[in-house]
Amino acid sequence: REMTLHPADWLARLPGAGGARYVRALRHGSMELELYAPRGADAQEPHARDELYFVVSGQGRFDLDGVITLFSAGDALFVPAFTPHRFIDFSDDFATWVVFYGPVGGEKP
């Protein structure tokens, strides 16, 4: 079935339990969609599955295993499974969809 997810609806649910800065919006098979909106600092650790970020709002820098790039609303970022990454120097309005998918260890090329 078709479903439209609006970031504002999910931002209203943050912070979550224990101060969580993410909320799961959808799960289908191996795919999970979350809205992530860290404040101040991004303390995430590498994840076991591949992930895609779709920046909803804000701007900043993205560190992908030591390679720094600029990002802003509308950008998409890919992170292979187990790769260190984090958002740095981001604006107070930063929010991004994150899609986790595939098997543990990531998709094979």
C-alpha positions as CSV (number, residue, x, y, z in Angstrom):
1,R,0.0,0.0,0.0
2,E,1.1,3.6,-0.6
3,M,2.2,5.6,2.4
4,T,3.5,9.1,2.7
5,L,5.6,10.0,5.7
6,H,6.1,13.6,6.7
7,P,9.2,14.5,8.7
8,A,7.4,17.0,10.9
9,D,5.1,14.2,12.2
10,W,8.1,12.2,13.3
11,L,10.2,15.1,14.6
12,A,7.3,15.7,17.0
13,R,8.0,12.3,18.6
14,L,11.6,13.3,19.5
15,P,13.2,13.0,21.9
16,G,12.2,9.4,22.4
17,A,12.6,7.1,25.4
18,G,15.8,7.8,27.3
19,G,16.3,11.0,25.2
20,A,16.7,9.0,21.9
21,R,17.2,11.3,18.9
22,Y,15.7,8.9,16.4
23,V,12.4,7.3,15.8
24,R,11.5,4.3,13.6
25,A,8.9,5.3,11.1
26,L,8.6,2.2,8.9
27,R,9.7,-1.4,8.7
28,H,9.3,-3.7,5.7
29,G,11.3,-6.9,5.2
30,S,15.0,-6.0,5.8
31,M,14.4,-2.3,5.4
32,E,13.9,0.1,8.3
33,L,13.3,3.8,8.0
34,E,14.1,6.1,10.8
35,L,14.1,9.9,11.3
36,Y,17.3,10.9,13.0
37,A,17.8,14.4,14.5
38,P,20.8,14.6,16.8
39,R,21.3,17.8,18.8
40,G,24.8,19.1,19.7
41,A,26.8,16.1,18.8
42,D,26.4,12.8,16.8
43,A,27.6,9.9,19.0
44,Q,26.5,7.1,16.7
45,E,28.7,4.0,16.2
46,P,29.0,2.0,12.9
47,H,26.0,-0.1,12.0
48,A,25.9,-3.7,10.9
49,R,23.9,-3.0,7.7
50,D,24.2,-0.7,4.8
51,E,22.5,2.7,5.2
52,L,21.3,5.6,3.2
53,Y,20.7,9.1,4.6
54,F,18.4,11.6,3.0
55,V,18.9,15.0,4.6
56,V,15.6,16.6,5.3
57,S,16.8,19.9,6.8
58,G,19.9,21.7,8.0
59,Q,23.5,21.5,6.9
60,G,26.9,20.5,8.2
61,R,29.8,18.2,7.5
62,F,29.8,14.4,7.3
63,D,32.8,12.3,8.3
64,L,32.8,8.9,6.5
65,D,35.8,7.0,7.8
66,G,38.0,10.2,7.8
67,V,36.7,11.7,4.6
68,I,34.9,14.9,5.3
69,T,32.2,16.3,2.9
70,L,29.7,19.1,3.2
71,F,26.0,18.2,3.2
72,S,22.7,20.2,3.1
73,A,19.0,19.5,2.8
74,G,18.2,17.3,-0.2
75,D,21.5,15.5,-0.2
76,A,21.8,11.7,-0.1
77,L,24.7,9.9,1.7
78,F,25.6,6.2,1.5
79,V,27.4,4.4,4.3
80,P,28.5,0.7,3.8
81,A,28.0,-1.6,6.8
82,F,30.5,-1.3,9.7
83,T,32.0,1.9,8.3
84,P,32.7,4.6,10.9
85,H,30.7,7.8,10.2
86,R,29.2,10.8,11.9
87,F,27.7,14.1,11.3
88,I,29.8,17.0,12.6
89,D,29.4,20.8,12.8
90,F,25.7,20.6,11.9
91,S,23.0,23.2,12.2
92,D,20.4,23.1,15.0
93,D,17.7,22.2,12.6
94,F,19.5,19.2,11.2
95,A,17.2,16.1,10.5
96,T,17.7,13.2,8.2
97,W,15.8,10.1,7.1
98,V,18.0,7.0,7.5
99,V,17.3,3.8,5.7
100,F,18.9,0.6,7.0
101,Y,18.6,-2.4,4.6
102,G,20.0,-5.7,3.6
103,P,21.9,-8.4,5.4
104,V,24.3,-7.9,8.3
105,G,27.6,-7.1,6.8
106,G,26.0,-5.2,3.9
107,E,25.2,-6.0,0.3
108,K,27.9,-7.6,-1.8
109,P,29.2,-5.5,-4.7
